[in-house]
Amino acid sequence: MDGGSVVIELEKPWRDPEGYRRGRLLEAKYEAELALKFLEEGLYRNAAGKAFQAWKALLAALAVEHRDKLAERFKGVRTTRDGRRVHLADFVVAFMPTGYMLAVAKDLEGVTALSLYDLTNLALSLHEFQYNGLDKSGVYSRYPFIDLVVEDIKRVINAVFEILRKVGATPNT
C-alpha cells in the first residue's frame, strides 16, 4: 500500500458504537465521492455500485444510534462468521444485509424524520443495475435508459451528502 492510502477498520457496533458510527459516516462520504468520479468518467455500473455502498454505510451509521428501535423488529440471535452469537439487531447494524435495508429504513424514518425509505428503494435499484446493467427492452431491468440511472445516482449521492451535513459529519468525520 502506498503512503496515501486510507484503511478504515470498523470496530463492531457492540464494542464501540461511536467509533463504528464515525467509520461508517466516513465510508459513506468516500463511497459517494467515488461514485461521482465514476459518473464523470462514464463508468455507470461502478458509479451505481458506489452510490449503493454509500447509502448502505449511511444507513448503518444511522442504525447504530437507534439500535433499540431496531431491536423491536429484529428479534432473536445470529451467529457471526467468527462464531460469536449476537442479537439480530446488532447483526443488522453491523452488516446491514441488503434484504433488511427497506425494513431498517422504514423504522429509522420514523425516529429520525429523514426521508430514508424511498431513497433506500432507489439505492437497491442501483444495486440491481450494477449487476444487471441496462435492459433496453424494459423487461428484465428497472432501467431501460442510462439517463434514468444517472439521475438516480445523483439523487442518492446528493441525499448522502445532505444527510451527512444534517448529522454533523465534518469533512474528516
N, C-alpha and C positions, 0 to 999 in steps of 0.2 A: 504494500500500500504506500502511496506517496504521502508526503508530509501534509498535503492539503486536504486529505480525506477526513471525513467525519464519520465516526462509528457511534451509533446510538444503540446502547444496550438497555433494553427496557427491564426495569425491575417489575416483578409481578405485583399486581394491584393489592393483593392481600399482605404483601410485605411493606410496600412503600407507596400508598395511594397517590400522594402528591408528586413524587418522583415519576411515577407511571403517567400521571396526567400531563406533566410537563413534557415528557418524552413523546407522548402521543400528539400533543399540540405541535411540537417541533416537527414531527414526522408529517403531520397534515400540511404544514407550511411548505416543507421541502417537496413533498409529492405534488402539491398544487403548482409550485414554481416549475417543476419538471414537466408537468402536463402542459403548461403554457409554452415552454420551449419546444416540446414535441409538436404542439399545434402549429407553431410558427414554421417549423420545418416540414409540415405536411405529413407527419407521422401520426395519423389519426387513431389507429388502433392502440399505439403506445400511449398517446395522449389520453384516450378514453380509460385505459388501464390505470394510469397515474391519477386521473381525476377520481376514479373509484377508490383507489387506495387512500387518497387524501380524505375523502368523505368517511371511509371506514375508520381511519385513525381519529378523525374528529369525533365521530360517534362514540368511539371507545373512551376518548378523553372526557366527554360529557357524561358517559355512563358511570365512570368511576365515582363521580360526585353524587350520583343518585342510585348507588348500589342497593340501598334499602328499598327504594321504589321498585327496582327490577326484581328484587327477591320476592315480591308479592306475586309476580307472574312466573318467574323461573325458579321452581321448587325442585328439590332433590339434590343429588350429588353426582359429580362426574369425576372420572379418573383422568389425570393428565398423562402425557407421554412418559413422564418420569415416575409414574405410579402414585403420585400424590392425589388424595381424594379431597376435592374442594366442592363447595356449594355451587350449584349450577349457575347462580347469578354471578359468582366470582369468575367462573369459567367463561361465561358470555362476555363479561367485561374484559377479561384478559385476551381472549382470542377473537371476539366479535365475529362469530360464524355468519357467513352470508345468509344462511337460511333463517337466522334470527334477527337480521337487521331491521326489517319492517316492524316487527313487534317492539324492538328496543326503541326505534324512532317514535312509534306511537306513544309509548309510555313516557319517553323523555319530553316529547312535545307538550304533554300535559303538565309537566312540572317546570319546564324551562321557558315556556312562552316563545320558543323558537319554532320556525317552520321547518320541521325535520322529515315528516312522513313523505310528502310529495317529492322532496329532494332526494330522499333515500331511494324512492322508486326510480328516479332519473339515474342515480348512480348505479343502480342494479341494471338498468337498461344499457348503460355504457359498459358495464362489466360483460354483459352478454355480447355487445358489439365487439369488444376487444377479442373475443374468441371466435365469433361467427362472421364478422365483417358485414359489409353491405349486402342487401338482398334486393336487387333492382326489380325483382318480380313482386316484392311486397308480401310474399307468402311465408318465408321462413325467418324473417328478422323484423324487428320493430323499425329498422332504418332502411328505407329504400333509396335515400338521397343523403349525400355527405353533408349538405348544409344543415340538416337536422342534427347530425352528430356534433358538428362544430358548435351549434347553438347550445346544445345540452351540455357539452364540455364546459363552455364558458359560463353557463348558469350554475353548474355545480362548483366550479372553481371560484366564481365571484361570491357564492354563498359561503364557501370555506373561509375566504379572506374576511368577509363581513362578520362571520361568527367568531373568528379569531380575534378581531377587533373588539367585539362585544364582550368576550370573556376575559379581555385584558391581556391577551397573549402579545407580548412585545416581539420585535424582530428576532431577538435571541431566545425568546420564550424561556 
